[in-house]
């Protein structure tokens, strides 16, 4: 399924949504974030 930026945050858990949003912002270097598998910490 294709999704826009707004839908990504509604469809995926926070830890997964941020990966997709980071990929859409490919101009920045990859971010390293701590998470518990679902939520960012």
N, C-alpha and C positions, 0 to 999 in steps of 0.2 A: 504494500500500500504506500502511496505517495502521501506526504504530509508537509504542510508549511510550518514555519517556525512556531506559530501559536499552537498548532495541533500537536507538535512534538511534546511540549510540556504537559499537555492534557493526556496524551496516550501512553507516555513512558514514565517509569519511576525517575526520580530526580537524577540519580547516578548515571542512568543511561541517556536521559534527555540531554544532559550537559555534554556528553560525547558527540551527539548528533549536532548540537548547536555549535560546538567547537569546530566540527568538520565544515559547517557552513561558513564559518569565519576563518577560512584557510589562510588568510593574510597574516594571522598571528602565529607564533610558534606553538607547538603542542603544550597544553597545560597539564600540570601534574596536580591532582586533587585527591584528598583522602575521602574515602566513603566506606560505608558499612555494607555495601552491596545494593542498597536501595536509596539511602539518603546521604547527602554530603555531610561530612563532619568538620 
